[in-house]
Amino acid sequence: MKWLDMEVVLIIGSLVLFIIFVIGLFALISIKEEALTMSKLRNIYLYLVSFVSLMMILIGLIFTVQNITDVLFPTNYYYEAYPIQKTPSMTEEEFKRYEEEQKINEYNQKMNYNNQLINSKKNVAKSIAVVIVALPTFAYHWRKIEKEKKEQALKEE
């Protein structure tokens, strides 16, 4: 269920970013007093990429914490079917079937727990990967922004 949550958040985040991008374009187009220069487009690009990568970092960190919590404190989603009830009047054949069902149920529970643990570990790796990809992207673009601000300040002096 966690991968579904991550996909929903990423889809919603993408839509929000697309809307912000479209609004930014309309704002740029509607500016009548100033000409649209490449430096303005570059600034918009740098800020948008920085914003997107920062959101990816935050979402990745949130999901990393959630998934680590799932690994450390797993929730048991296995619900046992109604087993055959053990009664004193059981025949030997019914008793063997009862024991087989108990073994099958125990095996299914162990397999379900192991699968859930494996999936949780995979989700931790995926969410860490999002942070690992987004962090250098954010750092690079933010440094570019800071560098251009300093250069602009020096030009104005």
HUMO-V66881 format. One record per backbone hydrogen bond with DSSP energy under -0.5 kcal/mol. NH is the residue of the N-H (numbers start at 1). CO is the residue of the C=O. E is the energy in kcal/mol with one decimal. If there is no record, write none. Layout:
nh=NH co=CO e=E
nh=NH co=CO e=E
//
This chain:
nh=5 co=1 e=-1.6
nh=6 co=2 e=-2.3
nh=7 co=3 e=-2.3
nh=8 co=4 e=-2.4
nh=9 co=5 e=-2.4
nh=10 co=6 e=-2.5
nh=11 co=7 e=-2.5
nh=12 co=8 e=-2.7
nh=13 co=9 e=-2.8
nh=14 co=10 e=-2.4
nh=15 co=11 e=-2.3
nh=16 co=12 e=-2.5
nh=17 co=13 e=-2.5
nh=18 co=14 e=-2.4
nh=19 co=15 e=-2.5
nh=20 co=16 e=-2.6
nh=21 co=17 e=-2.5
nh=22 co=18 e=-2.6
nh=23 co=19 e=-2.7
nh=24 co=20 e=-2.5
nh=25 co=21 e=-2.3
nh=26 co=22 e=-2.6
nh=27 co=23 e=-2.5
nh=28 co=24 e=-2.2
nh=29 co=25 e=-2.6
nh=30 co=26 e=-2.2
nh=31 co=27 e=-0.7
nh=31 co=28 e=-0.7
nh=32 co=30 e=-0.6
nh=37 co=35 e=-0.8
nh=41 co=37 e=-2.0
nh=42 co=38 e=-2.7
nh=43 co=39 e=-2.3
nh=44 co=40 e=-2.6
nh=45 co=41 e=-2.6
nh=46 co=42 e=-2.9
nh=47 co=43 e=-2.7
nh=48 co=44 e=-2.7
nh=49 co=45 e=-2.7
nh=50 co=46 e=-2.2
nh=51 co=47 e=-2.6
nh=52 co=48 e=-2.8
nh=53 co=49 e=-2.6
nh=54 co=50 e=-2.3
nh=55 co=51 e=-2.4
nh=56 co=52 e=-2.3
nh=57 co=53 e=-2.2
nh=58 co=54 e=-2.4
nh=59 co=55 e=-2.8
nh=60 co=56 e=-2.7
nh=61 co=57 e=-2.6
nh=62 co=58 e=-2.5
nh=63 co=59 e=-2.6
nh=64 co=60 e=-2.1
nh=65 co=61 e=-2.4
nh=66 co=62 e=-2.3
nh=67 co=63 e=-2.7
nh=68 co=64 e=-2.6
nh=69 co=65 e=-2.2
nh=70 co=66 e=-1.9
nh=71 co=67 e=-1.9
nh=72 co=68 e=-2.7
nh=73 co=69 e=-2.9
nh=77 co=75 e=-0.8
nh=79 co=77 e=-0.5
nh=80 co=78 e=-0.5
nh=83 co=81 e=-0.8
nh=87 co=85 e=-0.5
nh=90 co=87 e=-1.5
nh=95 co=91 e=-2.3
nh=96 co=92 e=-2.1
nh=97 co=93 e=-2.2
nh=98 co=94 e=-2.4
nh=99 co=95 e=-2.4
nh=100 co=96 e=-2.5
nh=101 co=97 e=-2.4
nh=102 co=98 e=-2.1
nh=103 co=99 e=-2.2
nh=104 co=100 e=-2.6
nh=105 co=101 e=-2.7
nh=106 co=102 e=-2.4
nh=107 co=103 e=-2.6
nh=108 co=104 e=-2.8
nh=109 co=105 e=-2.3
nh=110 co=106 e=-2.3
nh=111 co=107 e=-2.7
nh=112 co=108 e=-2.6
nh=113 co=109 e=-2.5
nh=114 co=110 e=-2.7
nh=115 co=111 e=-2.8
nh=116 co=112 e=-2.3
nh=117 co=113 e=-2.4
nh=118 co=114 e=-2.5
nh=119 co=115 e=-2.5
nh=120 co=116 e=-2.2
nh=121 co=117 e=-2.2
nh=122 co=118 e=-2.3
nh=123 co=119 e=-2.3
nh=124 co=120 e=-2.0
nh=125 co=121 e=-2.1
nh=126 co=122 e=-2.4
nh=127 co=123 e=-2.5
nh=128 co=124 e=-2.3
nh=129 co=125 e=-2.1
nh=130 co=126 e=-1.8
nh=131 co=127 e=-1.5
nh=132 co=128 e=-2.7
nh=133 co=129 e=-2.3
nh=134 co=130 e=-2.4
nh=135 co=131 e=-2.6
nh=136 co=132 e=-0.8
nh=137 co=133 e=-0.9
nh=138 co=134 e=-2.8
nh=139 co=135 e=-2.7
nh=140 co=136 e=-2.7
nh=141 co=137 e=-2.2
nh=142 co=138 e=-2.8
nh=143 co=139 e=-2.1
nh=144 co=140 e=-1.9
nh=145 co=141 e=-2.1
nh=146 co=142 e=-2.5
nh=147 co=143 e=-2.7
nh=148 co=144 e=-2.6
nh=149 co=145 e=-2.2
nh=150 co=146 e=-2.2
nh=151 co=147 e=-2.3
nh=152 co=148 e=-2.4
nh=153 co=149 e=-2.4
nh=154 co=150 e=-2.2
nh=155 co=151 e=-2.0
nh=156 co=152 e=-1.9
nh=157 co=153 e=-0.9
//
